[in-house]
Amino acid sequence: MNLKISFKSFLRSLFRLKKIHIIFATYTSVILLGAAFLVAPFSHSTLANKISFFTSLFTAVSAFSDTGLSLVDTATNFNVFGQSVIAILIILGGIGIFAVKFYIFNNLFGKKISILSREILKIERGSSKLNDLKGVIKTSINLFLILVLLSSLALTLHFYFYEVDPLKFSFEKSPYKDVSLSLRYGIFHSISAINNAGFDIIGASSFAPYYYSYFLQIIIIILTIIGGIGYPVIYDFYCFFRIKLSRQKVQNFRFSLFSKISLLSYFVISFFGFILFIAFEASSTSNLTFWNQQQNGNWFAKTFALFFHNFMARSTGFLTFDLKQLSQASIFLTSLLMFIGSSPSSTGGGIRVTTFWIFILVIISKIKGSQDVNAFKRKIKTDKIVSAAIVCFISLALVISLVFLASFSLDNSINQGNTIPYQIHHLIFEVTSAFGTSGLSTGLIRHLSTVSQIGFMLVMLIGQLGITSFIYVWQGDNIGKQSKTYITEDILIG
């Protein structure tokens, strides 16, 4: 009797799940399903050793969170089917499962959206207005599909006609003059780039074989920017061009404050990041650093490689050279860029550029002696400033906690006589790459303990969900409830 009552209570609790819990449960189910496919032998290449379920789960989490960190080489360990599963996980994670569901059933087939689905969409895509959200999802996915189609064609032609030494690839086989391999490379890397995922199927050295292919790198940068600026920004541009091309007389279009801050912060951070990379590397006196190695070409080739790396550090994670060549200052700068990440409601991770920019505005306001925080002749709400502080604090706590946890296995690897000169700044680099869902790696993650790797999976998921959604998961029934109000009293700070 008690068992029946407990079972009924369990069923009732399932139907009382909060919307954020439904999202979290759905995401977990998709990841586990992806891991089940990836662990199956029919997903493995003939050259692959036995891949454990833990390695498959790590790959599934990394793909769904659009990160790119992996415990095995994707190119040599997974066949076409396994790579297709990874690509599907990247799409579902980047666009959003419920956004894809809405686009297919409600947009293409005209089915009405339920009240529950509306609320879930608002949380998943970070919007409060359903009418705008419908347009944002429809426009963004349409644009993504068009860009994937066009970029896949362009990259396929590039891979087919650009000759590279086959020894530079994992399979020791170049896509040059190979239609099927060029097509597979073109489609997979277009999907990975626009979703800001760091997965590639070229080999352990990523895009290093195409170090001098500026056409390829420019396409990747363009896709990275479009995927990283955020869906609301894309929709604003769509509305802007639609009005400009319309013959009807309408009022001047005004970009939202979110779009203005997102674009300004994204490109300003990218600009200063690039300048600092050049300064750090060009001023380095060590013969082992990137700028001082003749194999990296002339000054233009090195400058463009750092330019490409600057954008990849935001959230995409492709690389064209060994990251261990970078100076310690550049490693730290890369970690900072990955921690900041991309725009909210985008395919990128991190604390988001708007959070970082709000802190800059707060500092400027304090220096000026202003009580308000303003941007583009608009006042930013106090609760948004508080939310930005909470996001930043929890993010720092997560990163520091994982660095502390993983540092034990780092010491262990050194004590065992590991010849790879990994240091603490490399570990910080790996952790911020996971949190910012970048996927850039020095290879250290494969040497860490299982417990540390579990921590990396959790951080990647949190980076994908966002800190705000992560907080909602633990709030449960307390979401939206009014707390008690007490008498106000000042304290000293700083």
N, C-alpha and C positions, 0 to 999 in steps of 0.2 A: 504493500500500500504506500509506504513512504517512498519506495522507488518510483512508483507511478507519479506521485505528486512531484518528486524531484525532476522527473523527465518533463512533465508539463511545465514546470517552472523554467526549465532550461529552454523549452520551445518558446515560451513567452518572452524570455530575455533576448532570444534571437530576433524576434519581430520588433522588439523595442530598441534595437541597435540604432545608435545615432548615425547620421548620414556620413560623417567622417569615418566611422567604424566600417560602414559598408564599403567605402572606397578602399580603406586599408585592407579589408578582408579580400576584396576583389583583386587588388594588386598582388597580395600574397599568393592567391590561388593561381594567377597567371604565371607568376615567377616559378612556383612549384611545378606547374605543367610544362613550362619551358625547360626547367632542369630535368624533368623526366624524359623529354625528347632528346636533350643533349647528352644524357648519360647512356642512351640506347646505342648499341653498336652500329645501327644503320645511319647514325649521324657522324660517325668517325671515319677519318680517311684511312687508307691502307697503311700509311706510315705512322699512325698514332699508336702510342702505347695505351694501356688501359687507363681510361679516364674515370676517376671516382665520382660518386654522386656529389660529394662536397665541392670538387672542382667544377662540376657542371652547375651546381647551385650558385657558386660564386660568379661564374660566367653569366648565368641568367640574371642575377641581381645587377651585375655590372651593365648588361645590355639593356635591361628594362629601365635602369636609372640613367641611361645614356652617358655612362662614364667611360668605359673602355679599358679599365684595369682587368687583367686576366692572369690566371696562374699557369696557363699554357698558351702556346702560339696558336692563334685562331686559324692561320693559313694552313699550317701543316697538320693540325689535330682534328679539324672538322671538315667534312666533305661539303658538297654543294647543298645538300639537305640541311646539315647542321648550321651552315652559314646562313641559310634562308631563315631558319628558326631564330637565329640571333638578329637578323634584319627585321623580322616581324616584331620581336621584343623591343627593338630600338624604336620602331614606329609607334607601337602602343604606348611606350613610356614617354616618348617625345610629344606626341599629339594629345595623349590621354585616352584611356579606354572608353570612358563615358562620352568623350567628345567624338570619338570614332563611331560609337554606337548611335549617337544623335545624328551624325552626318549621314550614316547609311540608312537608318530606319526612318528618321523624321524628316531629313532633307531630301534624300533620293526617292523614298517610297511614300512620302507624305503622311506618315503616321503621326498622330498627336503625341506630344510629350507629356508624360504624367507629372503630377506635382512633385513626387519624390525625385524623379529624374531631373526636374528643374533645379531643385535645391542642391542635388549632388553636382550638377554641372557648374553651379555658381561657386561651390567650394573647390572643385577640381581646377577650374580655369581662373579662379580668383576674381570674380566679378559679382556685383550686386544688382545689376540691371539685366533681366533676362532678354529683353528685346535686343539690346546691344550685343549680348553674349551670342545670340543666334547668328547675328551678322558676323561677329568676330570669328566664330568657329567655321562657318561656311566659307568666308573669304579666305581665311588663313589656310584651310585644308586645300581649297581649290588652287591657291597660289603654290602651296607645297607640291601638289601633284604636278602642276605645270613645270615647276622648277626642277623637280626630280626627273621628269621626262626629258626636258631640254638638256640638263646637265649630264644625264646618263648618256645621251647621244653624243654630246661634246666630249665627255671623258672616254667613251668607248672608241671614238675616232682617234683621240689622242693616244690612248694605250696601244691602239693597233698600228699607228704610224710612227710612234716614238721608239726608237731602237735603244735598248738597254741590255747590258751584259747579263745573260741568264744566271750567272753565278751569284748575282746580287739578290736573287729571290730565294725564298725558302724551298721551293720545289726545284730550284735551278732551272726554271722554265719561264721565259719572258712572255708577256702578252703580245709582243711585237709580231704582227702578221698572223695572230691567232684570234679568230673571230669570237669563238665561244668564251675564251678567257678574258679577252678585252671587254666583251659585253658584261660578263660577271663582275669584273673590276669596276666598270663604269656605273652599273646599277647600285652595287653594294656601297661604294664610297660616296655616291650622291646621297643615298639615304643616311649614311653615317654622318656626313658633313652637315646637312641641313638640320639634322636632329642634334647637332653638337655632341655626337658620340665619338669616342676615340678609337673605335674598332676599325681595323683595316685587315685585309686578307692578302697583303703583299709579303709580309714576313716580319721577323723579329726587329728589323731596322726600320719598319714603317715606310715612309715615303723617301727614305734616304736614296734609293736608286734614281729618284726624280729630283735630285738636289738642284739641278740646273734647268728644270722644266718650270719656267715662270708662268706659262699659260695654265698649267695644271694647278699651281699653287694659288693663282689669282681666282680661279673658279672656286676652289675650296674656301678661300677667304670670303668671297661674296656669299656663298651658301652659309658659312658660319655666322656672318653678320645678320643675315635675314632670319636665321633660326634663333639668334641670340637677342634681338632687340625687343621681342615680345609680340604676342598676338594682337593686343590692343593697338600697338603702334602700326602694325601692318594694316589693320582695319582703318585707322585714321588716314593713312596714305591712300587706301582704296577709295574712301569717301572724298578725299581731296581731289584726286584725279577724275573721279566720276563727275564731280561738280564742275571742274574746269573744262571737261570735254562736253558737258551738257550745254545745249543751246538756250535753255531756260534761264531767265534772269533770277538769280538767287543771291542771298547775302554771302559775304565773304566767309570762307570756311575757317574755323578756328581749331587748331590742334589742341587736344586735351593737355592738361598740366602733366599728366603721367607720360604722355608721348614726348613732350618737350624735355622733361627731366631725364627720361630714359635715354633719349638720343644724345643729349648733351653730355651726360655722365659717361655713357658707353664710349663715345669717341674721345672725350677729353682724357679719360683714364687710359685709353689705348694710345693716344698721342704721347702722353708723358711716360707711359711704359716703354714705348719704342725708343724715345730719347734716352731714357735711363739705361736701357739695354746696350745701346751704342756706346754710351759713356763708360759703363762698367767694363765692357769687353775690350774696347779700344784702349783703355787706360791700364789694362792688366799687363804686368811685366812677365808673367809666368809663360814659359814655352809650352805648357800643357793646356792652356786655356784656348777657347774657340778661335779668337781673333788672331792668335799668333801661330796657328797651324797652317802650313802651306797647302795641305790637302783640301782645305775649305775654300780655295779659290782666291780671287782678287777681292778688293774692297767692296765692289758692287755685289758680288755673290754673297759675301759675308753679311752685308747690310740687308740684303733681301731675305736671307735666311733668318736673321733676327726679326725682321718685319713679319715674316710668316709665323715665327715662333710666338711673337707678341700677341697675335690674334688667336693662335691655337691655345695659348695659356688661359684664355678667357673661359672656355668650356669644351673645346673640341678635342684636343689631345693628340693630333697628328704631329709627327716630328720628321725632320729631314737630316738631323745629325745627332750624334751621341750627346745626351744631355749632361753627362758627366764631364764634358769639355767646358761647360759654363763655369764661370768664376762663382765663388760663394755669394757674392753680392747679387749676381743674376739669378742664382738658385733661390735666394730669399725673395727677390722681386717676383719671380715666377710664382712662388708660393703665395705671395700677397695677392697677385692678380687672380689666381685660382680661387682663393678664399673669397674675394669680392664677387667673382663670377659674372653672370650676365643679367639681363633685365628680368623682372618678375613676369610671370605668365608667359615664359618662353621655354625653349627646350634646354636651357642651361641651368646651372645650379649656383651654389654659393650663397652669400648673404644678400646678393643682388645689388646692382649698381645704384638703385634708388635709395636703398638703406645707407650705403656709404655716402651718397651725395647729401642726404639729409643731415648726416653728422658734419659734413663740411659746411653746410648752411648754418647749422647751430653754432659752430665755432665762429663763423663770420659775424653772425648776429650778436654773439657775446662780445666780440671785439669792438663792434660798432656801438654797443650799449643798448641795443634794441631788445624789447621784450618779446617781439613777434619774430617768427621765422618765415621769411617771404621768398618766393621764387616766381619770376615772370609776372609780377604784380598780383600775386595771389598768396594768401596766407595758408601755411600748412598747419593742419589741426594738431593740437597738443597730443591727442591720443596716437596719432601717427608717429610723432617723435618718440613717445614712450614705447610704442611697438618696435620701432627701429632699434632702440636701446636694448630691448629684451631680446630681439633677434640676434643682435651682435654679441651680447653677453652669453647667451646659450650656445651660439656657434663657437665662440672662443672656448667655452667650457668643454664642448664635445671634442674639439680638435686637441686641446691640451690633454684631456683624459685619454684619448686614443694614442697620442704620442707617448704619454707616460706608460700606458699598458704595453705598447709595442717595443718600448726601449729595453725591456727585459730580454726579449728575444734578440734584439740587436746586439746587446752585450754578449749574449750566448753565442751568436754566430762569430763574433770576434774572438771569443775565448776558444772556439773550436778551430781556430786557425784559418778562417775564411780569408782568401787572398783578395777578395773584392774590397776596396777601401771605402766602405760605407760608413758615414758619420751621421751625427744627429740631425744635421741640416738636410740630409737626404731623406731621413725619416719624416721630418716635418713636411718636406716636399710631397712625399707619398700620401700623407694624411690629408693635406689641403687639396691634393688632386682628387681624392675620394670624395671629400665634402663638396668641392666645387664641381663635381661630376665632370672633371676634365679628362682624366685618363692618361695624362703624361706620367711616365714612370722611368725611374733609373734602374728598374729590375729588382729593387730591394724587396718588394712585397712578396716575391716568390720564396724568399729566404726566411720570412717571419713565421712565427708559431701559428698553429691553428686557431688558438684563442684570439690572437691579434687579427687574423684574417676574418674571423667572425665579426670583430669590432669594425673592420673595414666595410663589411657588407651592411651593417646597421647604419653606419655613417653615410654610405652611398644612398641608401633608401631615404634617410632623413634629408639628404641634400636634394633628392628628387622631389619629395613631398613638399619641402619647404618647412622652415622652423614653425611658422604659424600653424600649419596643418598638423605638424607633429605635436604641438601643444594641445590642439583640439582633440587629438586621439586620447590623451590622458585626462582631459577635463571631463569627458563623458557627459553625465547628466547635469553637470554644473555649468555647461555652456550657456551663456546669456543670463544666468541668474544674478540678481542684484545682491551684492555683499553689504554688510553692515557699514554704516557711516559713523565715523568718530570725530571728535573735536580735533581741529587742525593745530599743529604745533611745529614751529620751524626747528631745524637742526643745522649744524655747520657741516659743510662738505669741502673737500679739496684741501 
